[in-house]
Amino acid sequence: MKKNLVLGGVLLILVMMIGCAPIHLIVGGGAAATYKTAVDERSAGSLWGDAATSFRVKSKLIKDSEVHAWNVDVDTLESEVILTGVVGTKQQATQAGEVARKVPGVRKVRNELQVGKKSIGQSLDDTLLSMRVKTHLFKEPWIRSFNIDVDVDNGVVALTGIVDRTDHKARVLEIARSIPETVRVIDNLKVKP
């Protein structure tokens, strides 16, 4: 029992350190990594490089005394880092962006951090909204929903990933915007060249 609690704690720390995007690569082991590599539009090298960049950025944020890194989600797509989440002050948001820019391998930083607070009730609402968005995306036969990371903070839906065509991107954004609880949508989607 104690061993399971320790293992669970270690996994939780890894999840919080890395953010949502590369979780498939850590928690599920080799099978999940193989699956993610098979369905993601990026090459295996690009996928692993982006995951490594996210890890390095999150590690630097954790070491920074000014930034509350547990509230910051780090996603990387083609060496572009996207920061989402809710932090207490504008200075923390600015500092998080500066820390991310200094990490080797980061080509660009999109700082979408919100300044404010997030209650436990809001966290639950955000989780439910995220699940609703993912469910709607999963129902679309031409959308590779596993290629799209959905992060929600205070009703703001951030979509990160690669889609096949411009009209597919428009449909993904339309789906996210159509859910009544959505306050705003952050578009971090790229169309496959």
N, C-alpha and C positions, 0 to 999 in steps of 0.2 A: 504494500500500500504506500509506504513512505517513498519507495523507489519510483512509483508511478507519479506521485505528487512532484517529486524533483524533476522528472522527465517532462511533465506537463508544464512546470514553471520555466524550464529551459526553452521549450518550444514557444511558450507565450512571449518570452523575452526576444527570441529570434523574430517572431512575427512582428512585434512592436518595433524592433530595430530596423527591419527591412521595409516594412510597409506592405501594401496589398499586392503590388504587381508581381514580384518574384516569389510569392508564397508557394506557388505551385512547384517551384524548383526545390524548396527546402522540405516542406512538410511531407509531401507524398513520396519523396525519394526518387529513385531512378525512373520508375514507371511514369510518374507525373511529369518529370522533366522531359522524358521522351515524348509523351503526349503533347505537352505544351510546345515543344519544338516542332512537332508534326503539324499542329493546327495554326501556329502563329505564322504571320506573313513574313516575319524577319528570318534571316538565316540563323542557324544555330549559333554561330560566332557572334552575330549582332545581338541576339537574345541574351546570351551569357554575358556579353560585354555590358549591356544595359543593366542587367541584374547586378553585376559587380559594381557598376557606377552607383546604382541606388544604394547598395550596401555601404560603399565608401562615404557617400553623402550622409546617410543616416548615422553612421559611426561618428563622423565629424560633428554632426548636430548634437549627438548625445554628449560629446566631450565639451561642448560649448556651454559655459555656465549661464549665459544670458538666455539661450533658447530652451524652451520646454519641448524637447524633441519628441516626447511621447504623444504630443498633440499634432505632430507634423507627419503627413503621409508623403513619401517620396516615390515618384514614378519616373522612369527614364524610358524615352522612346527615341531611338536613333541619336543617342548622346545628348539629347535635350532633356533636362531635368524639370519636372513639374512638381511644385510644392503645393499641397492642399492641406486644409485643416483649420483649426481655430487656435489662435494664440492670444495672450492677454493684452499685449501692447503693440503699437505700430513699430516700435524699436525692435521687438522680438521678431516680427515679420521681416523687417529690413535685414536684421542680423542673420536670419536663416538664409535669406537669399545670398548675402555676401559669403557666408560659409560655403554654400553650395557652389558658387562661382569659382572658388579657389581649389576645388577638388580636381585632380588630374583626370582628364577624359571627359570633362563636362564642356560641351560646345556652347550651350545656351541654357539659361534658367528662366522659367516662367513661374513667377511668384504669385500664386493665387490664394495665399493665406488670408484668412479672415481675422479681423481683430474683434474680440468679444469673449463671450463665455458660451459653454455648451453644457446644459444640464443633463442629468441621467435620463430624464424623460425625452429630451431632444435627441439624445444618442439612440434611444430605442426607436423614435420616429424616423431617424435617419437610416437605421438598419432596415426598417420595414420598407421605406421608400427605395432603398438600394435593391432590396429583394424584388420589389414590384417592377423596377426598371429592368433588372436582369431577366425576370420572367417574361416580360413583354418582348425583350430582344430575342430570347430563346425561342419564342413562338414564330418569329420571322424565319422562313426557310432559307433565305439567301444570306442572312447575317450570321457570320461566324462569331457568335456571342462570346466565346471563350477568348477571342482576340481583343475584347473590349473590357477595360478595367473601369468599374463604376465606383466612385467614391462620393459620399454624401456627407456634408457638414452644414447643419442649420438649414436644411432644405435645398442647399446649393449642390447640384449634381455635376460632378466632374467626370467627363468621359475621355478616356485615354486609350489609344490603340490604332490599329491599321485596318482599313476597309478596302474592298475591291474597287469600288467606283464612287463617283461623286454623288449619284442618286442614292446609293446605299448610305453614304454619310448623312445626307439630308434626311433620310428616313429614320436613322438612329437618333438624330437630334430631335426630330418630330416626336418620336416615341417618348423620349425623356421629358420633353416640354408638355406633352399631353396629360401627364399624370398630375392631378390637382395639387398634390402636396409639394410639387416642384416649385421652388422660388425662382431659380435661375439655373441655366445650364452653361457650364464651362466646356468649350469645345477644344479638346486636345487630340482630335482625331486626324489622322493623315490618310490620304488616298494612296493606295499602292501605285507606284509609277508604271 
